[in-house]
Amino acid sequence: MSKKVDKFEHSNDWENWVGLQIIKRSGKPFKSGEKVGIVESVEINPNSDKKAFRMKEDQTLVDCHQCQLLKEVVETSKIK
C-alpha cells in the first residue's frame, strides 16, 4: 500500500526554506527550465492565494505545497 503524501506537512517551516534548494514534487522543471531552484522569499501567490516561493533564478512564483526540499529527497533516496 502506498502512503498518502501530506503536501502541507512542512507549512510551518516554509519561511525557513529561504536560500535552500527545492524541487517540484511532480518532478517537472520550474518555469526557468531547471529542476532545482533556490528560494528567495515566501509570499502570497496572487493567482492562487496560497503561500508561494519566489524563485531566485527567474523571480517566478511556485506554490509551496508543490515543492519539497532537495536535501530531503536525497536523504530519503539513500534509505531505500
N, C-alpha and C positions, 0 to 999 in steps of 0.2 A: 504494500500500500504506500502511495506517495503522500508525503506530508504537505499540507496546505501552507503556502508561504504567506507570512504576515508582512505586507509591504509597508506597514506603519510601525513596525516594532522598534525602529530607531528614531521615531518622530521627535522625541525629546532631545536627541543628540545632534540633529541635523545642523544646527548652528556651529557645532564643534568640528564639522567636516570642512570648514573653510581652509583652503590650502592643501587639502588632501586629494588624492586621485580617486575617481569614481568611474564606474561603467554602468551601462544600462542593463537592467535585469533581463531584457529581451535578447541581449547580445548584439543588437543593432548598433550602428555607429551614431554618434551625435551629428548635429547639422554640419559641424565642421568637417565631417568625414572620418574623424578619429574615433576609435573605440574606447579610448581612455581620455578623460578630461580632468581638469583641475577646477575645483570650486573656488570662485572668487568671493561670492557672498550668497546669503539666503534672503529671499524677498517673496512677495506675493505675485504669482503669475496673473496678469490682468485677463488672460484668456480663459483660465480655469478657476481662478480664485483660490488656488491651493499654494502651499509653500513650494518654492522652486529654487533651484540652484542657478546662479548667474555663472556661466562658464568663462573662464579666463581666456581661453583660446579665441573665442569669437563673440563674446558678450551676449550669447543667446541664453534663453531660459529653458530649463527642463524640470518638470515636476519632480520633487524629491522622492516621492514614492516609486518612481520608475527607475531609481538608481540604487546601487549598493557600493560600499567601499571596495576598491580593488584589493586592498590588504585582506579583507575577509574572504574574498573569493580565492585568493592564493592560499590562505591558511586552510580553508575548507578542502580544497583540492589535494592538499598534502595528506590529509587524514584518510581520504578514500583509497 
